Amino acid sequence: MTKLLHITVHWLDDRYHGLLGRDGPPEWPPSPYRLFQALVAGAARAGKLNKLARPLHWLEIQAPPIIITPPSAPGQIITRYVPNNDGDKKPDRQARLTGKTFRPTIMLADPSVHYLWEYDAAAVEIDGIVDAARSLICLGLGIDMAFADASSITEEKIDTINGIRWLPRAGTFRDEGMLRVPRDQSLSDLICAHQSALERIGHDGILRSVRKPMAFDTVLYTSSERPLGRPYELFSLCDAEGEFSPEPQAKLIHVAGMVRRAAIKAMEGYPPGVPDPAKWIETFVAGHRNGNDDHKQFSYIPLPSIGHEHADCNIRRVMIVAPFGEDANLAHLAEQLDGHPLEREGGGIAPTLRHLRRDGFTAQYIRQSRVWATVIPSILPGHDDHKPAKTKKLLEIALRQSGVEQPCEFTWSSMPNFRHSMPAFKHDRRGRHLGYFRPNHLEKFTLVHARLTFTTPVPGPMIIGAGRHCGFGVCAVVDAATRDADF
């Protein structure tokens, strides 16, 4: 049975004032490194730092914990004025005040935050961690008075803790959501930083700079309050002159196939620094799972042009989407594919890939929204036998398999959601092929256009269904602007 170290911090007030930097933005949830700093400070204040050095060292080398917090909301930004440290240069008190900005986060339920680490019972002194936790007196700024406790619990008890779960995403990097976590040598680094503060004025009267703590890592944390879109890279399809070279939307699997072949060729020539490059190319790049159904692979997503009255839904851009934690390998692939010519199966002139920054068209596939709708219909994981109840069940399975964790309401139809997108029909009334070409192994499955409505905004890319690795089921944002243009 898995054991977990459980540290709970209780605030005396419902406001937390910790910031990611001197001038913000607010830090939420309170980072594991800030907790570690508070534990070290509390142990030192109680005169127990030497006694608790061993358990604190054990804590600093653990993997980032799960964090459980109450719901939160930004508080009112307030500027308070305090005397400047150089105030003795000006006798007038009002002339020597300096502004200090407070950006609180308000906890909307019980003001307690929980930290959970898995551990090996034979390798930790729980009593020492409990002692350190009980020495904590504040967490955040000095005004954030708090107390803490620690205990050992089983995995089953996690479900009894109310709150929002924040999960670490090691190897994933974003502009927002990165929190500091302790690492090896964090304890000794904090001691050195504190000692430099004590010695900032030496016996010789020389003022010395104070050393800031430096021994920490950063890890991305995500939750239902801050959902995370998978990493992606964007490319345009260009001709020899560098202009867009559009491809018909019906042949999206042909476009995806050309990009996939180019990715395989590029990575075979210059793979990233992974332990087994051949296996990585076979699984992540080529998508050959060999019985492994975790679907951890790159997805090659053609993006039809939408969102404008003159948009024709042809394919001018392609997005490569990676699993969580593959940011660095995806960036390496994108660097190698920039300027890479595609090869058309059977020969013929093919476009060239050009690395592309996010623009107005691609933003519709990436930004956050409560309402999403398929541009290319989704292939359900089975045939619905024309029974609505079975269609609903297959859509639920498709959402779950596609990693859509947030609850949502959905509707479906054979008719398209966006202008010039094609309906989800396989043949016309005369039995002639109509619509999108599909992979052979998905020919017999049901194809539908879907519309998803979430309670809170969810970031893209949003791709659902059995054909999601080659572009089927790619969704775009539905808002007032797109509704006027495309419906």
N, C-alpha and C positions, 0 to 999 in steps of 0.2 A: 504494500500500500504506500502511495506517494506521501511523503511528509513535506509540509511547507512551514517556513518561518513566516509568522504573521506579525507585522508591526502596525499598530493603529495609532494615529495622531489625532488628538481631539483639541480643537481650538476653543478658547473661551468666548470668542466672538464669531460672527458668521462672515467675516471679511479676511481675505488673504491678500497681502500686498507684494508678494514676490514678483520680480520682473526678470525677463530674459537678459536685459541689459540695463545700463544706468538710466536710460530714458525710455525704457519699455522695449517691446510690448509686454503685457502681462504674461507671466509664466503660469500655465495651467495644463495639467495638474502640477503640483509641487514636485520638482524633479527628484529622482533618487539621490543625486549628488547633493542637493540642498539638504535632504534628510540626513545624509551621511555627515555633512558639515555640522548639522545641529547635534547629532549624536556625539561627535568628537568634542564639540564645544561644551556640551553638557557634562561629558565625562571629565574633561579638564577642569571645569568649574568645581566639580565635586571632589577633585583630587584623586580621580581613579584612572587617569589616562594610561599610566604604566600598567596597571592591573588589567585593564580592558584592551590593551594593544592587540593581543592575540585574536580575540573574537572580532574586533573591528577590522583587523587585516583579513580575516576570513570573509567578512561581509563585503569588503571592497573588491574581491576577486570573483564574486558570484556573477552569474548572468543577470541582465537587467530584470527587475521584478515586474509582475503584473501590478497595476495600480487600480484601485476602486475608489471612485469619488462620488460625492453627491452631485446632482445637477447644479449648474453654475450659470451666472450671467455677469457681464461686465458692469462694474459699478461706476459711479460718477467720478470723473477725473477732478481732483482737487489740488490746488497749489497752496502750500503752506510756506510761510516765511520764517526762517530761523537765522540766528546770528552767524555771520561768516567767520571762518577760522582766523581770517586776517582782520577781524573787526577792530582790534586795538589801534589800527591806523586811523580810524575815524571816530571821534568822540560822540557824534550824533548816532544814537541807536538806529533810527529809521534809515540812515544812510548806509548802514553796514549789514542790512538784512539781505539774504539771498533766498530765491525761491526754490522749493523742493516739491516736485510733482508726485502725487500719489495716484496710482491706477489700480484700485482694488478689484478683486474678483469676489463676487458675492456667492456664497454657498446657499442654495435654495432649500436644503434639507439639513439633517443632522450634520453639523460642521466637523466631520471626521473623514479622514482619508486612510485607506488601508494599502499596505505594501506586502506582496507575497512572493517569496523565493522558494523554489524547490531546493531540497538539500539532502545530503547523505547523513543519516543520524550518527554515523560513526566519526564524522569529520568536523563537528561543530560543537562548541560549548554554548548551548542555549542559555544557560544561566548568565553568562557574560553579556549576551545580547540583551537579555531582559534587564539587567542592571544598567546598561548603557541607555536603553530606551526610557527607563524611569528617571534618568538624569536630565532628559530633554526639558527645556523651559520655554522655547519659542521656535517657530518655524516660519520663515519669511523675513520680514523686517523685525526690528526689535519690538515693535508694537504688536506683533502677532503672537501673543502669549498662547502657549499650548502645553499639553502634557501627553505622554505616550506610554504605551505598554507593548510587550512582545510576548508571544506564546508560540507553541508548536501545534499545528492543526493538520487534519487529514484533508485530502483533496475534495472529499464529499461535502465538507463544511463550507466550501467556497460559495456554493449555491445559496447558502443562508445569509450571505452578506449582501445587503441591498446597495445599489449604486450603479454607476456607469463603469464598465470595464475598459481600461486602457491597456492595449497590448503593444509590446515592443516589436518593431520591425527591423531587425538587424540587417544591415547591408542595403537598406532603402534610404534614399536621401531626398529631402524636399526643402523648399524655402521656409515652410512653416511646420510646426509640430516637433522640431528637434529638441530633445531634452538632454541635459547633462547627466551622466551616470559615472559612478566611481570606477576606478580600475586599479591595477596593482601600483603601489607607491602613492596612492592618493593620501593615505594617512600621514606618511612621512612628509609629503609635500605640504599638507596643511600645517603641520608642526613648524616646518621651515618658514612658511609664509607668516605665521603668527609670531615667530621669533624675530623676523625682520621688522615687524611692526613695533615690537618692544624695543628694538635697537635703532629705531629711526633717528634718534638723537643720541649720539655717542658722548663719551666723557670729554672728547676733544671739541664738542660743540658743533660738529659738522652734521648737517641735516642729510640723511640718507633716504633714498627712495624705498618704498614699501613693496615687497615682492608679492605679486598676486598669485593665487593658486593656479596651477597649470596642469596638474596630473588628473585629467578626466577625459572621458570620451563623450560623444553625442550619439543618441539613438532616436529614431523616429517613433513616436507613440501615436496610435490611432484608436478611435472609438466611434460610437454612434454620434457623439457630439462633434467629432472631427473625422468624418469618413475619408478614406484615402482612395484615390484613383490609381490604377496600375500604371507603372512607368511606360512611356511611349516615345517614339521618335517619328518625325514627319518628313515626307519626301514628296517632291513633285515629279510628274512624268513629263520630260522635256524632249524636244526634237533637237536637231543639230544646231539650230540657231538659239537654243535656250528658251524657246517659247513652249507653252503647254502643248502636250501631245495627247489629246483626249482619247480614251478607250470606251467602247459601249458598255453600259452598265450590265447588260445581259451576260457579258463575258467576264464577270468579276473573278471567277475562279481561274481564268486564264491569266489575268493580271497578277493575282495572288501567287500563282504557280511560277510566273517569271521572276517575281521578287524573291520567292523562296529559293529558286535555283541560284539566283545571284548571291543570296546570303550564304548558301552552302559553299559555293565556289570561293567567295571572299574569305570565309572562315577556314576553309581547308588550306588556303594560302597563307593566312596570318591569324591563327587562333588566339584567343585571349589566354591569360595565365590561369587556366583551370587544371585540376589534377589529371584528368583524362580527356584530352581534347577530342579524340575520335568519338568517344561515347557522348560527350557533350554536344558535338555537332549532330550526331545521330538522333539524339533525343530532343534537345532544346531547339536546334536550328531546323533540322529536317522534320521533326515531329513524329519519328518512328518510335512508338512507345514500347513495343515488344512485350505486350501484356500488362504494362504499367498504365493504370487508368487515372493517375493524378493530374494529367493534362498540363504538366508544367513544361511549357514550350512557348516559343515565339509564335505570335499570331500575325498574319499578313493581311491587313485590312484595307481594301480599296475604298476610297471615300467619294461617293457621288457628290457633284456640285449641287447644293440646295440653298434655300434661304433668300433667293433673289427672284424677282419676277421673270428675269431672263435666264435663270439657271436651268440647264437642260438635263441634269442628273447623270451626265456622263462622268467618267472617272478621270480626274486630272491629278489627284493626290493619293498617296498611300501612307498608311500608318502602320508601324510595327510596334506591337504591344508585347510586353514581357511580364513574366510572373514577378511577384514581390521579391525583392532582394537581388534582382538581376540587373539593377541600374547600371553598374559598371560595365558588365558584359554587353548590355544593349548599347551603351555609348560607344564601346569599341566597335561593335557591328556597324553602327551608323556612320562612324568615321570612315570605315572601309568601303561602305556602299556609296558614299558621296561621289558622284561622277561616274558610277559604275554603269556600263551599258547593259540593258536587258537583252535576253535572247528569246526569240519567239519560237515555240515548238513548231517544226516544219519549215523554219526559215522565214525570211521577210524582214522588213524594216521594223525595228522595235525602239521604244523610247529609252531615254537615259534617266537614271535616278539622280535627283539633286536634293541635298539636304535642305529642309524648309523650316523656317520659323513659323510659329503659330500665327495665323491670319484670321480674318473675319469668317471665312468658310470653315476652317478647321476648328475654330472655337465652338461651333455648334455641336461638335462631337466630343468636346473635352470639358467645357466649363460645368459648373454645378447647376442643377435644376431639380425641381420637384417632379416635373412631368417629362417623360421620355417617350419617344415613338420610333418604331423601326423605319429606317429608310430602305434597307434591303430586308425582305421578309425573313423570319426566323424559321429554321428547320427544327421541328419538334423531335424529341427522341423516341419516335414511334409513329404509328398511324392511329388517327383518332376515330376511324370508322364512321366519320360524319356525326359523331355524338358529342354534343357540347360538354357534357360532364367529363368525358374522356379528354377533350381538348384542354379543359381547365386543369385537369390533373397533370397532363403532359407539360403544360406551360409552367406549372409549379415545379416540376422536376427539372425543366430546362433552366429556370431561374436559380435553383439550388446548385445545379451542376456548374453554372456559369459564375458562381461565387457572389451572387447578389444576396447579401445578408440582411439588408434592411427590409422590413415588411412593406408591402406595397399592394395596391389594388390594380387590377389589369383588365383590359378588354382586348378582343381580337376580332379580326375581320379578314376577308380576302382582298379587300380594296386598300389601295395605298394610303399612307398618311401624308405624303408630300407630293406636290405637283411634279409630274413627269416620272415619278417612281412607278414601277410596273406592278400590277396586281399579283397576288400569290396563286396564280393558276399555272398548271403544268401544260395543258393543251387547250386549244380553242374548241368551238363547237364542232368543227370538222375533224378533230383529232390531230391537228397539226401542232408541233411544238410551239409553245408560247412562253415567254418570260425568260427566267434565268437558267443558265446551264448549271447543273449540280454535279458534285462528285458522285461516281457510280454507286458507292455504298450507301448514299443517302437518297437515292432516287425514289424509293417507295415510302419515304416518311412524309408526314403532313407539313405543309408550308403555310404560315400565317403571318399577317401583319399584326403587331401588338402595340399596345399603348400602356405605359406603366406610370402610376401616380404614387409618389412616396409622401410620407408625412413631413419630412424635412429634406432640404436639398441634398442631392447625391452627386458626386463628381463623376465625370466620364474618364476614360472611355467606357461605354456601356454596350456590351456585345453579348447576346443571349442565343442559346440554341445549339444544336448538334454541329452546325457548320461554322461555328464562330471563329475558328482558326484561319478560315479563308475568306471571311467577310460577310457571311450570312448572319442576319440578326443584328447588324450594326445599327445603333440607335442615335438619334439626334435630339437636341433640346427642343421642347415645345413651350413657347412663351407667347406673349402678345405679338411680338414682331414676326415670328415665324408663322403664327396662326393667320395673320393677315396676308402673308405672302404666299402661303402654301396650301391653305385649306379653302 
